[in-house]
Amino acid sequence: MSESKYRTTPYDIETMPPGIPYIIGNEAAERFSFYGMRAILAVFLTEHLLNSAGKLAPMSTNLANEWQHYFVAAAYFFPIVGSILSDWLWGKYSTILRLSLLYCAGHAVMALVDFPKLTGIDPRWMLFAALSLIAIGAGGIKPCVSAHVGDQFGHRNKSRMSKVFGWFYFSINFGAMASTFLTPWLLTHYGPGWAFGVPGILMAIATFVFWLGRNKFVHIPPGGTEFLKETYSSDGLRAVANLTPLYIFTIPFWSLLDQTQSQWVHQAKLMDRWVFGYQVLPSQLQAANPVLVMIFIPLFTYVLYPLCGRWFQVTPLRKIGVGLLLTGPAFAITGYAQELIDEGQTPHITWQLSAYVLITACEVMVYITALEFSYTQAPKKMKSLIMGVFFLGITLGNIFTAQVNGYIENQAGLGRVVLSGADYYWFFTILMVVSAVIYVFWSQFYHGQTYIQGETDPLEA
C-alpha cells in the first residue's frame, strides 16, 4: 500500500493540521472498543466464563488478574513490532490501517467466546485467540497513532503540538468513559455477546474514520534502510540510552495504574456502591478515571502548569517526577480501604473514588507528558520505534503484576497465604515510593536532544 501519492511533508501553516480531526475521531472510537472490552474483562472472567459444555466455569480472582495483566502486557509489547513495521517498511498510515483490520477480527472472535455450543471451541481457547488478535492489533497501531499525530506538525505550528497531544489524550478518555459506563450495563442486562460485540462495532467505525482522512494526513514515508541507519546511528543509540532509565523508573507506575481495571474492580465488589439511590456496578467505577482525565487535562494545561510556572520552570521531567511521587499515596488509599474490608467493614466507594482522583492526576502528569517527551526526543525516522520502546515499560509493569498474582495463586495451591488483603496493596505502594525517589535523583542529570519534523537541526533538551 504505497503512500507516495499522499503529502509527505508537514503543511506550511500556523493553524491546526487538517488531518487532526480524523485522528482524534478515530482514536475516540478505537479507545471505546479497547476500554469497553477491557472494562468488563475482570468481571467476565470471574463471573461469566463458561466451559466447553456451556456450564459456568469462572476463574479465581488471582488467575483472572494474571490473564488480564498478561493481555495488557501483550497489548503494550506489540507496539515495538508495529513501530518497526511502520518506520522500516510500511509507513504509519498503512501500518495503522492494516493492523486495524486484524484488530476488528479480534473483536469478532471475542463476541463469540460466550457461545461454545455454536463455535464448538472451548471458551478459554477462544478467549486466548481473541485477546491475542486484539493485543496484536491494538498494540501494533498504538505507537504509530501517537507518532502520526506529531508528524502532522511543522516548524510554523509546532507550538500547537503540546495542546493537541492533550486533546488527543482527551479523545482517548472520552471513548473510555462512554464505553466504561455502557459495556458493564450491557454485560449485566444482555450478556457477554452484546457487551463484547458493541466495542467491535466501534472498532470498525474507527477504522473507517481513519481511512476517510487519508487525503488530509501528512504521510511520512517509511525509512527503509535509512531507518536502520538512524536507529543504529550515534543519535539513535543516544536517544534510546537517554530514555531507557525513564522507562525503567515508570514500570511500577504502570503496574499500579493498570490495577484500577483488575484488583480495584474486585475490591469494589466488597464495598458499598450505592450513590443517590443507584447501585454502581463494580466495573463502572473505572469510568471515574476518564471523566477525571477530561477535567484535569484543561485544568493542568491552562491553569496549574502556568500558575506553577510563575515560581519555577515546569519541565516535562518535573511533571513526571511529581506524578510518580503521588502515585504511591493514591494506592495507599485503597490499601487503607482494604484494611477496613479485612476488619469486616463495608467501606463506601468514596474511598476508591478519592484514590481515583489522585492517581488520575498522576496519570495526566506522567502518561501525557512522557508520551509527548518521548516523541520529541526521538530522531525523525525512528519516532514510532521510540514510542514502541516507551510502551515496553507498560508491558513490563503488567508482567510484574501478572507474576505477583501468579505467585499468590501458586502459593494458595500449596496451602500458603501470601500478600493477602491489605498487604497486597502495601507491597505495591512501597515499591512505587522507592522507584519515584530514585527517579527524582536520576532526572537531575538527564541531557537529550529535541527533534521536530520540518526542522533541520535538533535542539538541546
C-alpha positions in Angstrom: 0.0 0.0 0.0 2.1 2.9 -1.3 1.9 6.3 0.5 3.8 8.1 -2.3 0.6 9.6 -3.7 -0.1 11.4 -0.4 1.5 14.5 1.0 4.8 13.7 2.7 5.8 17.0 4.3 4.0 19.0 7.0 1.7 21.8 5.8 3.4 25.2 5.9 0.7 26.7 8.2 0.3 28.2 11.6 -3.1 26.7 12.2 -4.1 23.2 13.2 -3.2 20.5 10.7 -6.2 19.3 8.7 -5.8 15.6 9.5 -6.0 16.1 13.3 -9.9 15.8 13.5 -9.8 12.4 11.7 -7.1 11.1 14.0 -9.0 12.3 17.1 -12.3 10.9 15.9 -10.6 7.5 15.1 -8.9 7.5 18.5 -12.2 8.1 20.4 -13.9 5.2 18.6 -10.9 2.9 18.9 -10.4 3.6 22.6 -14.2 2.9 23.1 -13.6 -0.5 21.7 -10.5 -1.3 23.7 -11.5 0.1 27.0 -15.1 -1.2 26.7 -13.8 -4.8 26.2 -11.2 -4.3 28.9 -13.6 -2.7 31.4 -15.7 -5.9 31.7 -12.9 -8.4 31.4 -12.2 -8.9 35.1 -15.9 -9.4 35.9 -16.4 -11.7 32.8 -13.5 -13.9 33.8 -14.6 -14.3 37.4 -18.4 -14.4 37.0 -19.5 -15.2 33.4 -16.8 -17.5 31.8 -18.2 -20.9 30.5 -16.6 -24.2 29.8 -16.9 -26.2 26.5 -20.2 -27.7 27.7 -21.8 -24.2 28.2 -21.6 -24.5 32.0 -20.4 -21.7 34.3 -16.6 -22.1 35.0 -15.2 -18.8 36.2 -11.6 -18.1 37.2 -10.3 -17.2 40.6 -9.5 -13.6 41.3 -5.8 -14.1 41.1 -5.9 -16.2 38.0 -8.2 -13.6 36.3 -5.7 -10.9 37.3 -2.9 -13.0 35.8 -4.8 -13.4 32.5 -5.8 -9.8 32.3 -2.4 -8.3 33.0 -0.6 -10.7 30.6 -3.1 -9.5 28.0 -2.3 -5.9 28.7 1.4 -6.7 28.7 1.0 -8.2 25.2 -1.0 -5.2 24.0 1.9 -2.9 25.1 4.6 -5.3 23.7 3.3 -5.3 20.2 3.9 -1.5 19.8 7.6 -2.3 19.2 6.6 -4.7 16.4 4.2 -2.1 14.9 6.8 0.6 15.2 9.4 -1.4 13.3 6.9 -2.3 10.5 5.9 1.4 10.3 9.3 3.1 10.4 11.1 0.5 8.3 8.6 -0.9 5.8 5.0 0.3 5.6 4.8 3.8 7.0 2.4 4.9 9.8 -0.8 5.2 7.8 -0.5 1.7 6.1 0.5 0.1 9.4 -2.4 1.5 11.2 -5.0 0.6 8.5 -3.7 -3.0 8.1 -3.4 -3.8 11.8 -6.8 -2.2 12.5 -8.4 -4.9 10.3 -6.8 -7.6 12.4 -8.0 -5.7 15.5 -11.6 -5.9 14.2 -11.2 -9.6 13.7 -10.2 -10.0 17.3 -13.3 -8.3 18.5 -15.4 -10.5 16.3 -13.9 -13.6 17.9 -14.3 -12.1 21.4 -18.1 -11.7 20.8 -18.2 -15.5 20.1 -16.5 -16.6 23.4 -19.8 -16.9 25.1 -21.2 -19.3 22.5 -19.2 -22.6 22.9 -22.1 -24.8 21.6 -22.2 -22.6 18.4 -18.5 -22.5 17.8 -17.6 -25.9 19.1 -14.4 -24.4 20.6 -13.5 -24.3 24.3 -14.2 -20.7 25.6 -10.7 -20.4 27.1 -9.0 -21.2 23.8 -11.5 -18.8 22.0 -10.6 -16.2 24.6 -6.9 -16.7 24.1 -7.3 -16.3 20.3 -9.4 -13.2 20.7 -7.2 -11.5 23.2 -4.1 -12.3 21.1 -5.6 -10.7 17.9 -6.7 -7.6 19.9 -3.3 -7.3 21.5 -1.6 -7.5 18.2 -3.9 -5.0 16.6 -4.3 -2.6 19.4 -0.6 -2.8 20.3 0.7 -2.6 16.8 -1.1 0.6 15.9 -0.5 2.4 19.2 3.0 3.9 18.7 2.1 4.7 15.1 -1.0 6.7 16.0 0.9 8.7 18.6 3.8 9.4 16.2 1.3 10.1 13.4 -0.1 13.0 15.5 3.3 14.5 15.8 4.1 14.1 12.1 1.3 16.5 11.2 3.2 19.4 12.6 6.0 21.5 11.0 8.1 24.4 12.1 5.3 27.1 12.0 2.7 25.3 14.0 4.8 23.1 16.3 3.7 25.3 19.3 0.3 23.7 19.0 1.6 20.2 19.4 1.5 20.1 23.2 -2.2 21.1 23.3 -3.1 18.7 20.5 -1.4 15.8 22.4 -3.6 16.8 25.3 -6.7 16.8 23.2 -5.6 13.5 21.7 -5.5 12.0 25.1 -8.8 13.7 25.9 -10.4 11.8 23.0 -8.9 8.5 24.4 -10.6 9.2 27.7 -13.9 10.3 26.1 -14.1 7.0 24.3 -13.1 5.2 27.5 -15.7 7.0 29.6 -18.6 6.2 27.3 -17.6 2.5 27.0 -16.9 2.1 30.7 -20.4 3.2 31.5 -22.1 1.3 28.7 -20.4 -2.1 28.5 -20.8 -3.2 32.2 -24.5 -2.4 31.7 -24.7 -4.4 28.5 -22.9 -7.3 30.3 -25.4 -7.2 33.2 -28.6 -6.9 31.0 -27.7 -8.5 27.7 -24.8 -10.8 28.4 -21.2 -11.1 27.1 -22.2 -11.4 23.4 -23.6 -7.9 23.2 -21.1 -6.5 25.7 -18.2 -7.6 23.6 -19.9 -7.1 20.3 -20.6 -3.3 20.6 -16.9 -2.5 21.1 -16.2 -4.5 18.0 -18.7 -2.3 16.0 -16.9 0.8 17.3 -13.6 -0.5 16.2 -15.0 -1.0 12.7 -16.2 2.6 12.8 -12.8 3.8 14.0 -11.1 2.1 11.0 -13.5 3.7 8.6 -13.0 7.2 10.1 -9.2 6.8 9.8 -9.5 5.8 6.1 -11.6 8.9 5.4 -8.7 11.1 6.5 -6.2 9.6 4.1 -6.1 12.6 1.8 -5.8 15.1 4.7 -2.9 13.4 6.6 0.8 14.1 6.2 2.3 10.6 5.3 5.9 10.5 6.4 7.4 7.7 4.2 9.0 4.6 5.8 12.7 5.0 6.4 13.7 1.7 4.8 17.4 1.1 5.3 17.7 4.7 6.4 15.6 3.7 9.4 18.1 1.1 10.3 21.0 3.5 9.8 19.3 6.1 12.0 18.4 3.6 14.7 22.0 2.4 15.0 23.5 5.9 14.5 25.1 7.7 17.4 21.9 9.9 17.7 19.6 6.9 17.6 21.5 4.9 20.2 21.9 8.0 22.4 18.2 8.7 22.3 17.4 5.1 23.4 20.1 5.2 26.1 18.8 8.6 27.4 15.2 7.5 27.6 15.6 3.9 28.9 16.1 4.8 32.5 13.0 6.9 32.4 11.0 4.0 31.1 12.5 1.7 33.8 11.6 4.0 36.6 8.0 4.2 35.4 7.5 0.4 35.4 6.0 0.4 38.9 3.7 3.3 37.9 2.1 1.2 35.1 1.9 -1.8 37.4 -0.2 0.3 39.9 -2.2 2.3 37.3 -3.5 -0.7 35.4 -4.7 -2.4 38.5 -7.6 0.0 38.6 -9.1 -2.3 35.9 -8.4 -5.5 37.8 -7.7 -5.5 41.5 -9.7 -2.3 42.2 -12.7 -3.9 40.4 -12.5 -6.9 42.7 -12.2 -4.6 45.7 -15.3 -2.6 44.6 -17.4 -5.8 44.8 -16.9 -5.7 48.5 -17.7 -2.0 49.0 -20.9 0.0 49.5 -21.7 1.1 46.0 -25.0 3.0 46.5 -24.9 6.6 45.1 -28.0 8.7 45.1 -30.2 5.7 45.1 -28.4 3.9 42.3 -26.0 0.9 42.9 -23.0 1.4 40.8 -21.7 -1.7 39.1 -18.1 -2.7 40.1 -16.8 -2.3 36.6 -18.5 1.2 36.2 -16.3 2.7 38.8 -13.5 2.7 36.2 -15.4 5.5 34.5 -14.1 7.8 37.2 -10.7 7.7 35.5 -11.6 9.0 32.0 -14.1 11.5 33.4 -11.4 13.0 35.7 -8.8 12.9 32.9 -11.1 15.1 30.7 -11.4 17.5 33.6 -7.8 17.5 34.5 -6.3 18.0 31.0 -7.6 21.6 30.6 -7.1 22.3 34.3 -3.5 21.3 34.3 -2.8 22.8 30.8 -4.4 26.1 31.2 -4.3 26.7 35.0 -2.0 24.6 37.1 1.1 24.5 34.8 1.0 28.2 34.0 0.4 29.0 37.7 3.4 26.9 38.8 5.4 28.4 36.0 5.4 31.7 37.9 7.7 30.3 40.5 9.7 27.6 38.7 10.2 26.1 35.3 7.7 23.4 34.6 9.7 20.9 32.6 8.5 17.5 31.4 10.8 15.6 33.7 9.5 17.6 36.7 5.9 16.9 35.8 6.7 13.2 35.6 8.5 13.3 38.9 5.6 14.8 40.8 3.2 12.3 39.2 5.4 9.4 40.3 5.8 10.7 43.8 2.0 11.0 44.3 1.1 7.5 42.8 2.2 5.7 46.0 -0.2 7.7 48.2 -3.0 7.1 45.7 -2.6 3.3 46.1 -2.2 3.7 49.8 -5.8 5.0 50.0 -7.1 1.7 48.5 -4.8 -0.1 50.9 -6.5 1.5 53.9 -9.9 0.8 52.4 -8.8 -2.9 52.1 -7.8 -2.8 55.8 -11.4 -1.8 56.6 -12.7 -4.7 54.5 -10.4 -7.1 56.2 -11.8 -6.0 59.5 -15.3 -6.9 58.3 -16.5 -3.4 57.4 -18.1 -2.3 54.2 -16.5 1.0 53.3 -18.2 3.3 50.8 -16.8 3.6 47.3 -15.9 7.2 48.0 -12.6 5.7 49.3 -11.8 4.4 45.9 -13.1 7.5 44.2 -10.7 9.6 46.2 -7.9 7.3 45.1 -9.1 7.7 41.5 -8.8 11.5 41.8 -5.2 11.3 42.9 -4.0 8.5 40.6 -5.7 10.2 37.6 -3.8 13.4 38.4 -0.7 11.3 38.4 -1.6 9.8 35.0 -2.0 13.2 33.4 1.4 14.3 34.7 3.2 11.0 33.8 1.4 9.5 30.8 0.7 12.5 28.6 4.0 14.2 29.4 6.1 11.1 28.8 4.2 10.4 25.6 5.0 13.8 24.1 8.5 13.9 25.6 9.4 10.6 24.0 8.2 11.8 20.6 10.3 15.0 20.8 13.4 13.1 22.0 13.4 10.6 19.1 15.3 11.2 15.8 12.9 11.8 12.9 13.0 8.4 11.2 12.5 6.4 14.5 9.6 8.2 16.1 7.4 5.1 16.1 10.2 2.9 17.4 10.8 5.2 20.4 7.1 5.1 21.1 7.3 1.3 21.0 10.1 1.3 23.5 8.1 3.7 25.7 5.2 1.2 25.7 7.5 -1.6 26.7 7.6 0.0 30.1 3.8 -0.6 30.4 4.4 -4.2 29.3 6.9 -4.8 32.0 4.7 -3.2 34.6 1.8 -5.6 33.7 4.1 -8.6 33.5 5.3 -7.8 37.0 1.7 -7.6 38.3 0.8 -10.9 36.5 3.8 -12.6 38.0 2.9 -11.4 41.5 -0.7 -12.7 41.1 0.6 -16.0 39.6 2.9 -16.4 42.6 0.0 -15.8 45.0 -2.2 -18.3 43.1 0.6 -20.9 43.2 1.2 -20.4 46.9 -2.6 -20.7 47.6 -2.5 -24.1 45.8 0.2 -25.2 48.3 -1.9 -24.0 51.2 0.2 -20.9 51.9 -1.2 -17.4 52.2 1.0 -14.5 50.9 0.2 -10.9 50.2 -3.4 -11.3 51.3 -5.8 -8.5 51.9 -4.3 -5.1 52.6 -0.7 -6.5 52.4 -1.1 -6.8 48.6 -1.8 -3.0 48.4 1.1 -2.0 50.8 3.5 -4.1 48.8 2.9 -2.2 45.6 2.7 1.2 47.4 6.2 0.7 48.9 7.6 -0.4 45.5 6.2 2.8 43.9 7.6 5.2 46.5 11.1 3.7 46.3 11.1 3.9 42.4 9.8 7.5 42.5 12.5 8.7 44.9 15.3 7.1 42.7 13.7 8.7 39.6 13.9 12.2 41.1 17.6 11.8 41.7 18.2 10.5 38.1 16.2 13.2 36.4 18.6 15.9 37.6 21.2 14.5 35.2 19.2 13.9 32.1 20.6 15.5 28.8 18.9 14.8 25.5 18.0 16.4 22.1 14.7 17.5 20.7 13.8 16.6 17.1 10.8 18.1 15.3 9.6 17.2 11.7 10.5 20.0 9.3 13.4 21.3 11.4 16.9 20.7 10.2 18.9 20.6 13.5 17.9 19.1 16.9 17.8 21.3 20.0 19.2 20.6 23.4 16.5 19.3 25.8 
